[in-house]
Amino acid sequence: MGRIAVAAGCIILIVIGGLVSLHYVESVCDDILEQIDLSLGQLTETGEDDGRALTRAYDIWADFHTYLCTFIGHDQIDQVTNSFQRAMAFLSYGTYDEYLAELLQLKALVQMVQTFDRPSLRSIL
């Protein structure tokens, strides 16, 4: 009887941990995507970007980078980090066509990270 209680407790803790992780990752990615959308909006409206929104997005990413590595594969985390760095480089050089393309790529990568953590029966088993 004690083993069943311990097993049930472990399953409950795993489910609760998964739900907390899901909410946290989704919240962080929503904040980053909001800043990327601000950069995209400014770029499409004026043809330029002052980089403040991208810097805020990167700061959020840098603050939660270590935590996200716990739940998301390191290769995906590295892809997002590299995309941030490329976008910042294109912005600093003023190559706005490449910057726009990299922002769209960055947005897709962050969305992929956001959906990667979704629990499914397959990932649980």
C-alpha positions in Angstrom: 0.0 0.0 0.0 2.9 2.4 0.8 4.4 1.8 -2.6 1.2 2.7 -4.3 0.9 5.9 -2.3 4.5 6.9 -3.2 4.0 6.1 -6.9 0.8 8.1 -6.9 2.5 11.0 -5.2 5.4 10.9 -7.7 2.9 10.9 -10.6 1.1 13.9 -9.1 4.3 15.8 -8.6 5.4 15.1 -12.2 2.1 16.4 -13.6 2.2 19.5 -11.4 5.8 20.1 -12.4 4.9 19.8 -16.1 2.0 22.2 -15.8 4.1 24.8 -13.9 6.9 24.4 -16.5 4.4 24.7 -19.4 2.9 27.9 -17.9 6.4 29.4 -17.2 7.8 28.7 -20.6 4.7 29.9 -22.3 4.7 33.2 -20.3 8.4 33.9 -21.0 8.0 33.1 -24.7 4.9 35.4 -24.9 6.9 38.2 -23.5 9.7 37.7 -26.0 7.3 37.4 -28.9 5.6 40.6 -27.9 8.9 42.5 -28.1 9.8 40.9 -31.4 6.4 41.9 -32.8 7.1 45.5 -31.6 10.4 45.4 -33.5 8.7 44.0 -36.6 6.0 46.7 -36.4 8.5 49.5 -36.1 10.6 48.1 -39.0 7.6 47.7 -41.3 6.2 51.1 -40.5 9.4 53.2 -40.7 11.8 50.9 -42.5 14.2 51.2 -39.5 14.3 49.9 -35.9 15.9 51.6 -32.9 16.6 48.2 -31.4 15.0 48.8 -28.0 12.4 46.1 -28.3 14.9 43.6 -29.6 17.2 44.4 -26.7 14.3 44.0 -24.2 13.5 40.6 -25.9 17.1 39.5 -25.6 17.3 40.6 -21.9 14.2 38.5 -21.2 15.8 35.6 -23.0 19.1 36.0 -21.2 17.4 36.2 -17.8 15.5 32.9 -18.3 18.0 31.1 -20.6 19.3 28.9 -17.8 15.9 28.0 -16.6 14.7 27.1 -20.1 17.6 24.8 -20.6 16.1 22.6 -18.0 13.0 21.9 -20.1 14.1 22.6 -23.7 16.8 20.9 -25.7 20.1 22.8 -25.7 20.2 22.8 -29.5 17.0 24.7 -29.7 18.2 27.1 -27.0 21.4 27.7 -28.9 19.5 28.3 -32.2 17.4 31.0 -30.5 20.5 32.6 -28.9 22.4 32.5 -32.3 19.4 34.1 -34.0 19.3 36.9 -31.5 23.0 37.6 -32.1 22.6 37.6 -35.9 19.6 39.9 -35.6 21.5 42.3 -33.4 24.5 42.2 -35.9 22.2 43.0 -38.9 20.6 45.8 -36.9 24.0 47.3 -36.0 25.1 47.2 -39.6 21.9 48.7 -40.8 21.1 45.8 -43.2 17.4 45.9 -42.6 16.4 43.3 -45.2 18.5 40.7 -43.5 17.4 42.0 -40.1 13.7 41.6 -41.1 14.4 38.0 -42.3 16.3 37.2 -39.1 13.5 38.7 -36.9 11.0 36.4 -38.7 13.3 33.5 -38.2 13.7 34.4 -34.5 10.0 34.7 -34.0 9.5 31.2 -35.6 12.2 29.7 -33.3 10.7 31.2 -30.2 7.3 29.9 -31.2 8.8 26.5 -31.7 10.4 26.6 -28.2 7.0 27.7 -26.8 5.1 24.8 -28.4 7.9 22.2 -27.8 7.2 22.0 -24.1 3.5 21.1 -24.6 2.7 17.9 -22.7 1.4 15.0 -24.6 0.7 11.4 -23.8 3.7 10.4 -25.8 6.1 12.7 -24.0 4.7 11.6 -20.6 5.1 7.9 -21.3 
